[in-house]
């Protein structure tokens, strides 16, 4: 079921403009959420902001944002200071640049949103922009104010619509070379490489949503259901290996690969969607 749009505004490319809506492409609505209770009374516990020195609760009107420039030394930002940096990209996604679709590293991708025309009048302009990007195999780069802060966004043609990805800021993305430099670049043994390729081929199947199911949440739901009908405490299942028990010795890599191939599973059937 479609949810209410998160944002309404305009998609613009040069002189072509159309009204559009944004809706989150993902949801946490099915995720289990827990409340914290007072075990003695059974009542919910509420959190409060308290003064670090006096320990007293602080009213909403007395709470303000501040930047720490030193120990116990802050610069207070008032609402008018925050409003002063708001930009005009609050209501218009103005595409001013395009890049090849496969040139943005996945680590920059943040949150996805569905972009669709807001009315029939704008459908033709929306379709033209989408199809032109698809034909050129490019994605559009723009900026949009979301959550009180301007974000760089990427617009990607997808089926009959467009996916808008918010992009992480440059200072949020770490340099992978700092991590890869510790990995040896030597070529692997040709025989072992061939064996691993064979294992991969045997286990290659068709993507299915069942691959990303959450078994932990399913088990929690079972426990919650059982507690609704009985007061018995659910005993935790024993782990296969006791805590502190030493693990078996690491098997030689080549031996492990041979063992994997010996127990080669039958060809997987394409899972039902």
N, C-alpha and C positions, 0 to 999 in steps of 0.2 A: 504494500500500500504506500503510495506516494505521501511524503510528509510535507508540511508547510515549508515554503522557501525560507532559507536563512537570510537571503539578501535579494533586493530588487534594485535594478539600475539599468545601465545601458552598455552595450558592447559596441565599440567604435573602431573602424578601420578607415583612416583618411576621412572621406565624406560619407561613408556608409555607416549608418547607425541603426541599431534595433534594440528594443527593450528586452531584457533577459532576466532570469531568476537564477540564483545559486542555491543548491540544496546539498547538504553533506552526502558524500558517496559512501560513507561508512557510518555505523551506528554502534553504540554501546548499550542500547536499550535492552538487549537480551542478556547482558552481563549480570551475574549475581552481585548484589550489593548488600552489605551488612550494616546494621546499626550497632552502636556501642551502648550497652545497658549497664545500669547499676545492678550487680548480681543480687544484692540484698533486697532492693525494692522492686526490681523489674522495670524501672522507669528509664527512659532514654537519657543519655548524657549529652549536654550541649557544650560546645567549645566557646571560649571567649578570648578576646585580645586583652591582655593585662599589662600594666606598666611593669617594666623589668625591675624597677627599683622599689616602688611602693607595693607592688603586687595587687593593686586595685584594678578592676575592670575599667576599660576605656570606652566611652560612648562613641557611636559612629561619627558624630560631628567633630570629635576631637582627634580622629584618626587622619593622618595625612601621609603622603608619599615623601620619601627623602632619599638622598644619595649619600652613601658613606664615603667621605673623603679622608677619613682618618679614624683612629680609635675614639669612640664617643664624640665624633665630630661629623655633623651631617649638614647637607644643604637641603632645605625643605622646598618642595615644589608645590605650588598652589594650583588649583584647578585652571586658572587663567593661563598659567605657564604651559600646562599640558594642552589646552585648547589652541594655543598659539602655534603649535607645530602640526596641527591637522592640515592635511593637504587636500587638493581638489579631486583626488582620486577616490573620494568616498562614494561617489555615485556613478562613475564612468570607468569602464575598463577600456582604455585607449591603447590599442596594439600599435606600438611604434617601432618594434623590431621583430625580426624572425631569425631563427637559427635552425640548422638541420636537426631533424627529430632525434637522432641518436647521439648528439654531441653533449647533452647535459647529463652529468654523472648522476646515477640514481640516489646517491647520498644527499643530494640537494633537495630531493622530493620530500615534501612534508605532509600536507593534508589534501585529499582530493575532494572536489565538488562537481556535481552535475550542473552544466550550464544548458538551459533550454530557453526558447523564445517565450516571452511573457504573454504574447498575444498573436493572433493570426496575421496582423499587419506586418510584424517584423520577421515572419518565418522565411520569406524569400531572401532578405538580406542576411539572415543568420545562415541559411543553407549555402549561399554563395561564398561567404567567408569560410565556412567549414570545408566545403568541397575544394576551394582554391588551396587551402593549406594541405589537404590530403593529397591533391594532385602534385603539389610541389614537395611533398614529404618534409614539411617544416612544422615547427610549433611557434606560436606567438609568445612574445615576452611583453609583459605590461606590469603595472603597479596598481595596487588596490588597498584601501584602508580597511582593515579588518581587526576587530577587537581593540580599536583605538590606536592602532599602529599601522603604518604603511608597509605593505609586504610586496616583494617581487613575486609575480605569478606567471605560470606557464599555461598556455591554452593549447590543448592537444585534441585534434579531431578524433572522435571515437564513435563508430557506428553512425546513428542518426543525430548524435549530439556532439557536445564538446566537453572534455574533462578539464577543469581548471585545477591546477596543482599550486598550492602555496609553496614557495621555495625558501629553504633555510637561508639565513644570512651568512655571508662569507665567513664571519668570525665564529660561526657555530660548527663549521665543518673542519675537522682535523686533517692534517696532511698525512695521507696514507704512506708516504715514503718514510716517515719516521718509524713506521711499524714494519714495512716490507724490507727495510735495509738489513734487518736481522735474519731474514730468510735466505738461505743459500740458493744461488741461481744455477747450480750444477744440473745438467741433464740427468734424468733418472735412468736406471737400468732399463734397457729396451724390452727385456723379457717381462720384468715386473710391470712396465707400462702397458704392455699388451694384455697382461692378465687383468689389470684394473679396468682397461677398456672393455674387456669381455664381461666383467662383473657389471659394469655400468649398462652395457647393452642388454644383459639379461634382466635388469631391474628397471629399464626404461618403460614407462607406460603413459597413458593419457592423463592429463591434469584433471582432477576432480575436486570439488569443494569438500569432499569427505576427508581430504588430506589435511585440512586445517580445522578439523573438529577439536573441541576442547574436552578431553576425557575427564579432566579434573572437575570441571563444572558439572558434567553429567553425574559424576560420583557424588558431588556435594548435593545435588538435587535429590538423589536417592536417599542420602542421609537425612535431609530435611523432611522428605516425605515420610520416612520411617519414624522420625521423632514426633511427627504429628499424631501418630497412632499408638505410640508407646513411650513410656518414660525411661526405658532402659538406655543406658549410655552405650554409644557405639564404640566398641573397642578398636583401636587402630590395628590395621593388619600388620603382621610381622614382615619385616623386610627380608628379601632373599639372603641378604648378608648382614650379619650383626654389626653394629657400630663398633669401630675399632678393630674388627677382624681384618687381618692383612689380606690384600688382594693377591690373586695368582700372579705368577711371574709373567712379564711381558713376553709374548711369543715373537719369535723372529718374523720380520715383515714378509719375507718370501714364503715362509711356512703358513702364515696367516692367509696369504693370498691363495695358496694351493688349497687350503682347507675350505676357503670360500667357494672355490670353483668345484670342489668335490661335492659339496652340498648344494650345487646349483639348483635353485627352485625352478619349477615349471614355468613356462611363459605365462605372464600375467594377462588376464583378460581385461579388456577395456571396461573400467568401472562404469556402472550406470550413473547418470547425472540426475 
